[in-house]
């Protein structure tokens, strides 16, 4: 596996999505977002959403909170988080794809979302100070990172004591075949970077997180690319499925 090649492939994939090329990801309405919430979001934001779940709904955000979205993309979760925390709260987004940053910034500016800041950057090296947010959210992004333990350490660093980590992500029922895990295209399709739940949870705990919970999403949430989807016990060949993962930074 070449981490640089994986990142280049992922960046190119999402740059094309930002320019409006078709994606195989599910409509947000199929991923647990309420229709009323989606109706309040501009179509240009909804149409470029490439998630596998609904982290904002699971994060129980409250007015006045500070929120960071890892890999914020076109901004659907930024938009919903901004509404949840209100004008007294703050929401930051970090994304490594310039085209996504530009698209999200333009949409936020047109809507007058004064409590949203979108920054270019990588989730392995967050451009934020220690202990500055109350919640970290993410949607189908951490599986794209070749260095997940570093992502978790960075999320832990920027969270305030007692802060919440709530993400939707892709997991695997067993380690993926080496050829698939080394294929940059399968990574950008949200498959190649999926790891087993035990590995994901272990890396979160090693970063310092506590109260880690994993809830597999029922109904077979979308995977970008070809491959079976499900939540069945590990078997050969391994399968990839979506889940909501929660953890807490001890206070």
Order of alpha helices (4+ residues) and beta strands (2+ residues): alpha-alpha-alpha-alpha-beta-alpha-beta-alpha-beta-beta-alpha-beta-alpha-alpha-beta-alpha-beta-beta
